[in-house]
Amino acid sequence: MLRRTVLVSLCCLALCASDSMAQKKIRLAVASFVSGCANLPKESNVGQGVADMIITELFKVKQFEIIERNRLDRIMAEKNLAQTDLVEPGAAATAAKLLNCDAIVVGSITEYSVATKTKNLIIGSETRNTYTVRLQFRIVDAATGRTRLTASAFGQVEKKGGSLDVGRLANRWSPVGLGRVGEKTTGNNAFMGEASEKAVKQIVEKIQYAFPPEGYVIKIDGGTVYIDLGKSAAIHKGDKFKVIQIGEAIKHPVTGKLIQGENKEIGLLVVTAVVGDELSKCNIVSGQGQITIGNKIQGEVKDLSEKE
């Protein structure tokens, strides 16, 4: 009987440890971006495309569980909400709660333009097209309705082109003038998509910054500590992590349920190299001799002021 009791207790402790090691994923929804610029019609599907690009990139990040956009669309239809309604944090939070999300990403397209400069040459012309996409977005917490982060993103692509004027080539000694420049707007979906991709990558990185990653110490080699976070969690050299010692589980004297004990901050790590998708090397800033394999780590909130 005693042996059976010990085995049951050990199983409970193992399950508790397994639960503590499992990293809770953040449930995130992304709404279609609305048009905030005059040259982009409000009924345009560009905003849907931007949202889909963000979702595709976020699927690659292990710390998030992404809600499919069609589920959000169904909720909005049921509640008779328009995409523009989600600009209000209260409406955005309501939609996120209905989807059982932790947060929702909403935003607008503030610039979607192509500027073409044409320079006349002796035997033809040279053009330079600049494709620009600017996005503004915010992350709204479902529980509080508060805005966790407001930020912007920018993507730009430049392409050169030109044409040969046979008439000018035949009469190249005549005064044709150099440097006459004109501007106009044109469009090219492929290059606008490329500019959008650049802006979307910035957004995804900032979303990750807004939710500091959590992981574990998996190896210690002298003064070098290895953690299970890397490129897939947008870890960079210089990032800092608090080291947490998980509190010992306490068994409830009446129900027998194991309750998580109090955690304790015991050190600080700084990343010296990102080795792979799920591996980085760190130096110990504080806590030498206390940090052990299996300790939990929590990323520090990053300053986004230089990334606007």
Rosetta blueprint (number, residue, H / E / L):
1 M L
2 L H
3 R H
4 R H
5 T H
6 V H
7 L H
8 V H
9 S H
10 L H
11 C H
12 C H
13 L H
14 A H
15 L H
16 C H
17 A H
18 S H
19 D H
20 S H
21 M H
22 A L
23 Q L
24 K L
25 K L
26 I E
27 R E
28 L E
29 A E
30 V E
31 A L
32 S L
33 F L
34 V E
35 S E
36 G L
37 C L
38 A L
39 N L
40 L L
41 P L
42 K L
43 E L
44 S L
45 N L
46 V H
47 G H
48 Q H
49 G H
50 V H
51 A H
52 D H
53 M H
54 I H
55 I H
56 T H
57 E H
58 L H
59 F L
60 K L
61 V L
62 K L
63 Q L
64 F E
65 E E
66 I E
67 I L
68 E L
69 R H
70 N H
71 R H
72 L H
73 D H
74 R H
75 I H
76 M H
77 A H
78 E H
79 K L
80 N L
81 L L
82 A L
83 Q H
84 T H
85 D H
86 L H
87 V H
88 E L
89 P H
90 G H
91 A H
92 A H
93 A H
94 T H
95 A H
96 A H
97 K H
98 L H
99 L L
100 N L
101 C L
102 D L
103 A E
104 I E
105 V E
106 V E
107 G E
108 S E
109 I E
110 T E
111 E E
112 Y E
113 S E
114 V E
115 A E
116 T E
117 K E
118 T E
119 K E
120 N E
121 L L
122 I L
123 I L
124 G E
125 S E
126 E E
127 T E
128 R E
129 N E
130 T E
131 Y E
132 T E
133 V E
134 R E
135 L E
136 Q E
137 F E
138 R E
139 I E
140 V E
141 D E
142 A L
143 A L
144 T L
145 G L
146 R L
147 T E
148 R E
149 L E
150 T E
151 A E
152 S E
153 A E
154 F E
155 G E
156 Q E
157 V E
158 E E
159 K E
160 K E
161 G E
162 G E
163 S E
164 L E
165 D L
166 V H
167 G H
168 R H
169 L H
170 A H
171 N L
172 R L
173 W L
174 S L
175 P L
176 V L
177 G L
178 L L
179 G L
180 R L
181 V E
182 G E
183 E E
184 K E
185 T L
186 T L
187 G L
188 N L
189 N H
190 A H
191 F H
192 M H
193 G H
194 E H
195 A H
196 S H
197 E H
198 K H
199 A H
200 V H
201 K H
202 Q H
203 I H
204 V H
205 E H
206 K H
207 I H
208 Q H
209 Y H
210 A H
211 F L
212 P L
213 P L
214 E E
215 G E
216 Y E
217 V E
218 I E
219 K E
220 I E
221 D E
222 G L
223 G L
224 T E
225 V E
226 Y E
227 I E
228 D L
229 L L
230 G L
231 K H
232 S H
233 A H
234 A L
235 I L
236 H L
237 K L
238 G L
239 D L
240 K E
241 F E
242 K E
243 V E
244 I E
245 Q E
246 I L
247 G L
248 E L
249 A L
250 I E
251 K E
252 H L
253 P L
254 V L
255 T L
256 G L
257 K L
258 L E
259 I E
260 Q L
261 G L
262 E L
263 N L
264 K E
265 E E
266 I E
267 G E
268 L E
269 L E
270 V E
271 V E
272 T E
273 A E
274 V E
275 V E
276 G E
277 D L
278 E L
279 L E
280 S E
281 K E
282 C E
283 N E
284 I E
285 V E
286 S E
287 G L
288 Q L
289 G L
290 Q L
291 I L
292 T L
293 I L
294 G L
295 N L
296 K E
297 I E
298 Q E
299 G E
300 E L
301 V L
302 K L
303 D L
304 L L
305 S H
306 E H
307 K H
308 E L
